[in-house]
């Protein structure tokens, strides 16, 4: 059985006349009849009931007809599908992201990309920056939204561009404010209260830049972070804050993560800023990735920064 035979069957089924079907197909009647007989042998059942005066579909042929029509429609659409895959309007994009991006840039990018390319399958995976770089190095996925490690160069052949910079704020147990353990002058948390409070933070191995930004805030104010717990997901950090384990310094976009028992406060004075960006392999020519990067450039401005 091949596509040619299926087209022969469709022509006869639609005309119920071997002569007219042969003319439609641009062939003579004998080879058409031979093709149908060969198809029937392959299927093990007759497709047409033939007499000297008429041709009719058998019950088997009638039941098989819609499936053949759907198969031929799919075959006829393969060229268009190939064109859309080549242009990146169909296909798949595998994107990983750090948990902090889930509350800042990620929703905007996903919403915009889905609006522009609704037929692209977007596979999202949450992972720490180090795990994303390792996966991309091994050839898994197309791009990752990471917190860049400014002390370590990206592997050769990688590209990076900044997506957003945002100030850190404090996530504090609401009960501590009620108990007077923390000051909130003008809705801001004094640096002295930050330095004197136990801290919940990412471990340095998974987010060295973030960790150093937070602990550097303490050092710059003459203190040292008293870390009571590490956690690798932002939701877990906020849960531990709500349990009264300590405070956390988090990106300002975490205000979108409402949690009972947690209050978000601006830091008094100048707050450190956290950078989030996107990384990808330069030699990855996947059309969906190309379109995603072009969309980012259109949304956020200048050409990507090279690293």
C-alpha positions as CSV (number, residue, x, y, z in Angstrom):
1,X,0.0,0.0,0.0
2,X,1.3,3.5,-0.9
3,X,0.0,7.0,-1.2
4,X,-0.5,6.5,-5.0
5,X,-2.9,3.6,-4.3
6,X,-4.8,5.7,-1.7
7,X,-5.3,8.5,-4.3
8,X,-6.6,5.9,-6.8
9,X,-9.1,4.6,-4.2
10,X,-10.2,8.2,-3.4
11,X,-10.8,9.0,-7.1
12,X,-12.9,5.9,-7.7
13,X,-14.8,6.4,-4.4
14,X,-15.7,10.0,-5.3
15,X,-16.7,9.3,-8.9
16,X,-18.0,5.7,-8.6
17,X,-16.7,5.3,-12.1
18,X,-13.4,3.9,-13.2
19,X,-13.3,5.7,-16.5
20,X,-13.9,9.2,-15.0
21,X,-11.6,8.4,-12.1
22,X,-8.8,7.5,-14.6
23,X,-9.3,10.7,-16.5
24,X,-9.1,12.7,-13.2
25,X,-5.9,11.0,-12.4
26,X,-4.4,11.4,-15.9
27,X,-4.0,7.7,-16.5
28,X,-5.8,5.0,-18.4
29,X,-8.4,2.7,-16.9
30,X,-6.6,-0.7,-17.0
31,X,-3.7,0.3,-14.7
32,X,-6.2,2.0,-12.3
33,X,-8.3,-1.2,-12.1
34,X,-5.1,-3.2,-11.5
35,X,-4.0,-0.8,-8.7
36,X,-7.4,-1.1,-7.0
37,X,-7.3,-4.9,-7.2
38,X,-3.8,-4.9,-5.7
39,X,-5.0,-2.7,-2.9
40,X,-7.9,-4.9,-2.2
41,X,-5.6,-7.9,-2.0
42,X,-3.3,-6.1,0.5
43,X,-6.3,-5.2,2.6
44,X,-7.9,-8.6,2.4
45,X,-11.4,-7.3,1.6
46,X,-13.2,-5.7,-1.5
47,X,-13.5,-2.0,-1.6
48,X,-16.0,-1.8,-4.4
49,X,-19.0,-3.8,-5.6
50,X,-18.7,-3.8,-9.4
51,X,-21.2,-4.7,-12.1
52,X,-21.2,-4.0,-15.8
53,X,-23.5,-1.0,-15.2
54,X,-22.3,0.4,-11.8
55,X,-19.7,0.8,-9.2
56,X,-20.5,1.1,-5.5
57,X,-18.5,1.2,-2.3
58,X,-18.8,-1.9,-0.2
59,X,-19.6,-1.4,3.5
60,X,-15.9,-2.0,4.2
61,X,-14.9,0.6,1.6
62,X,-17.4,3.1,2.9
63,X,-16.1,2.7,6.5
64,X,-12.4,3.0,5.3
65,X,-13.0,6.1,3.1
66,X,-13.0,8.8,5.9
67,X,-9.7,7.4,7.3
68,X,-8.1,7.5,3.8
69,X,-9.4,11.0,3.3
70,X,-7.9,12.1,6.6
71,X,-4.6,10.4,5.8
72,X,-4.3,12.1,2.4
73,X,-5.3,15.5,3.9
74,X,-2.4,15.0,6.4
75,X,0.0,14.0,3.6
76,X,-1.1,17.1,1.5
77,X,-0.4,19.3,4.6
78,X,3.1,18.0,5.2
79,X,4.6,20.6,2.9
80,X,2.9,23.5,4.8
81,X,4.0,21.9,8.1
82,X,7.6,21.7,6.9
83,X,7.5,25.3,5.9
84,X,6.1,26.4,9.3
85,X,8.7,24.4,11.1
86,X,11.4,25.9,9.0
87,X,10.1,29.4,9.8
88,X,9.6,28.6,13.5
89,X,5.9,29.1,13.6
90,X,5.5,25.4,14.5
91,X,7.8,23.0,16.3
92,X,9.0,22.9,19.9
93,X,11.0,25.2,22.2
94,X,12.5,23.9,25.4
95,X,13.1,26.7,27.9
96,X,14.3,26.3,31.5
97,X,14.1,29.0,34.1
98,X,15.1,29.9,37.7
99,X,12.3,30.1,40.2
100,X,12.7,33.9,40.6
101,X,11.9,34.4,36.9
102,X,8.5,32.9,37.5
103,X,7.5,36.1,39.3
104,X,9.2,38.6,37.0
105,X,10.0,38.2,33.3
106,X,8.9,34.7,32.5
107,X,5.1,35.2,32.5
108,X,5.5,38.2,30.1
109,X,7.7,36.3,27.7
110,X,5.6,33.2,27.7
111,X,2.3,35.1,27.1
112,X,3.9,37.1,24.3
113,X,5.5,34.1,22.6
114,X,2.3,32.1,22.8
115,X,0.4,35.0,21.2
116,X,2.8,35.2,18.4
117,X,3.4,31.5,17.8
118,X,0.4,29.5,19.1
119,X,1.3,26.3,17.3
120,X,4.8,26.0,18.9
121,X,5.0,23.6,21.8
122,X,6.6,25.4,24.6
123,X,8.2,23.0,27.2
124,X,9.1,24.8,30.4
125,X,11.3,23.4,33.1
126,X,12.2,25.0,36.5
127,X,15.9,24.5,37.4
128,X,18.7,26.3,39.2
129,X,21.2,28.2,37.1
130,X,24.0,25.7,37.4
131,X,21.7,22.8,36.4
132,X,20.5,24.8,33.4
133,X,24.1,25.5,32.2
134,X,25.0,21.8,32.6
135,X,22.0,20.7,30.6
136,X,22.6,23.2,27.8
137,X,26.3,22.1,27.7
138,X,25.1,18.5,27.2
139,X,22.9,19.7,24.3
140,X,19.6,19.5,26.2
141,X,17.1,22.3,25.7
142,X,17.4,25.5,23.7
143,X,17.7,28.3,26.2
144,X,17.7,29.0,30.0
145,X,16.7,32.0,32.1
146,X,19.4,32.2,34.7
147,X,20.9,34.4,37.4
148,X,24.4,34.9,35.8
149,X,27.5,34.0,37.7
150,X,29.7,37.1,37.1
151,X,32.8,35.3,38.5
152,X,32.6,32.3,36.2
153,X,32.7,32.6,32.4
154,X,30.1,30.8,30.4
155,X,31.3,27.7,28.5
156,X,32.7,28.4,25.0
157,X,30.1,28.8,22.4
158,X,27.4,30.3,24.7
159,X,25.7,33.6,24.4
160,X,24.0,35.7,27.1
161,X,21.8,38.8,27.3
162,X,20.4,40.6,30.2
163,X,16.6,40.5,30.6
164,X,15.9,42.5,33.8
165,X,17.5,44.1,36.8
166,X,15.4,44.6,40.0
167,X,16.2,45.7,43.5
168,X,16.1,43.3,46.4
169,X,13.5,43.7,49.1
170,X,13.0,42.0,52.4
171,X,10.5,39.2,53.0
172,X,9.8,39.2,56.8
173,X,7.5,37.3,59.2
174,X,4.5,39.4,59.8
175,X,4.5,38.4,63.4
176,X,7.9,39.9,63.9
177,X,6.5,43.3,62.9
178,X,3.5,42.9,65.3
179,X,5.9,41.9,68.1
180,X,8.1,45.0,67.5
181,X,11.1,42.9,66.5
182,X,11.5,44.9,63.3
183,X,11.3,48.5,62.5
184,X,9.2,49.7,59.5
185,X,9.8,53.4,59.3
186,X,8.0,54.7,56.2
187,X,7.4,51.1,55.1
188,X,11.2,50.4,54.9
189,X,13.3,47.9,56.8
190,X,16.3,49.5,58.5
191,X,19.7,48.0,57.6
192,X,20.4,47.3,61.2
193,X,17.3,45.1,61.5
194,X,18.3,43.2,58.4
195,X,21.9,42.6,59.7
196,X,20.6,41.4,63.1
197,X,18.0,39.0,61.7
198,X,18.5,35.3,60.9
199,X,18.6,34.7,57.1
200,X,17.0,32.2,54.8
201,X,18.8,32.2,51.4
202,X,19.8,30.1,48.3
203,X,22.9,28.0,48.8
204,X,25.9,29.6,47.1
205,X,26.6,26.6,44.9
206,X,23.3,27.0,43.0
207,X,23.2,30.8,42.8
208,X,26.6,32.3,43.6
209,X,25.8,35.8,42.3
210,X,22.5,36.0,44.2
211,X,24.1,34.6,47.4
212,X,27.0,37.0,47.1
213,X,24.7,39.9,46.5
214,X,22.8,39.2,49.7
215,X,25.7,38.5,51.9
216,X,27.5,41.5,50.4
217,X,24.7,43.7,51.6
218,X,25.4,42.5,55.2
219,X,29.2,42.9,54.8
220,X,28.8,46.5,53.4
221,X,26.9,47.4,56.6
222,X,29.5,46.0,58.9
223,X,27.6,42.8,59.6
224,X,27.7,39.1,58.7
225,X,24.8,37.0,57.6
226,X,23.5,34.6,60.1
227,X,22.2,31.9,57.8
228,X,19.7,29.5,59.5
229,X,18.5,27.7,56.4
230,X,19.2,27.2,52.7
231,X,16.6,26.4,50.1
232,X,16.8,26.2,46.3
233,X,13.2,27.2,45.5
234,X,11.8,30.7,46.1
235,X,8.5,29.3,47.2
236,X,10.3,27.3,49.9
237,X,12.2,30.3,51.1
238,X,9.0,32.3,51.5
239,X,7.4,29.4,53.3
240,X,10.2,29.3,55.8
241,X,9.9,33.0,56.3
242,X,6.2,32.6,57.0
243,X,7.1,30.0,59.6
244,X,9.2,32.6,61.4
245,X,12.5,30.9,60.7
246,X,14.1,34.1,59.5
247,X,14.0,36.9,56.9
248,X,15.0,36.7,53.2
249,X,16.2,39.2,50.7
250,X,14.4,38.6,47.5
251,X,13.8,40.3,44.1
252,X,11.1,43.0,44.2
253,X,8.9,40.9,41.8
254,X,8.4,38.4,44.6
255,X,5.7,40.7,45.8
256,X,3.5,38.8,43.3
257,X,4.0,35.7,45.6
258,X,1.4,36.4,48.3
259,X,1.8,34.2,51.4
260,X,-0.1,34.4,54.6
261,X,2.2,35.5,57.5
262,X,4.7,37.3,55.2
263,X,5.2,41.0,54.7
264,X,7.4,42.5,51.9
265,X,9.3,45.6,52.8
266,X,11.6,47.9,50.8
267,X,15.1,48.2,52.2
268,X,16.1,51.5,53.7
269,X,18.8,53.2,51.7
270,X,20.2,51.9,48.4
271,X,19.2,48.4,47.7
272,X,21.3,45.9,45.7
273,X,20.0,44.8,42.3
274,X,19.7,41.3,41.0
275,X,20.2,40.6,37.3
276,X,18.3,37.9,35.4
277,X,19.2,36.9,31.8
278,X,18.9,34.3,29.1
279,X,21.6,32.0,27.9
280,X,21.8,29.8,24.8
281,X,24.2,27.9,22.6
282,X,25.4,30.1,19.7
283,X,25.4,27.2,17.3
284,X,21.8,26.3,18.0
285,X,19.9,27.2,14.8
286,X,16.5,26.0,15.9
287,X,13.9,28.3,14.2
288,X,11.8,28.5,17.3
289,X,14.8,29.7,19.4
290,X,15.6,32.2,16.7
291,X,12.1,33.6,16.9
292,X,12.1,33.6,20.7
293,X,15.3,35.6,20.8
294,X,14.0,38.0,18.2
295,X,10.9,38.5,20.2
296,X,13.0,39.3,23.3
297,X,15.0,41.8,21.4
298,X,11.8,43.5,20.1
299,X,10.4,43.5,23.7
300,X,13.4,44.6,25.6
301,X,15.5,46.7,23.3
302,X,19.2,46.5,22.2
303,X,21.0,43.5,20.7
304,X,22.1,40.7,23.0
305,X,25.2,41.2,25.1
306,X,28.0,38.8,24.3
307,X,29.8,36.9,27.0
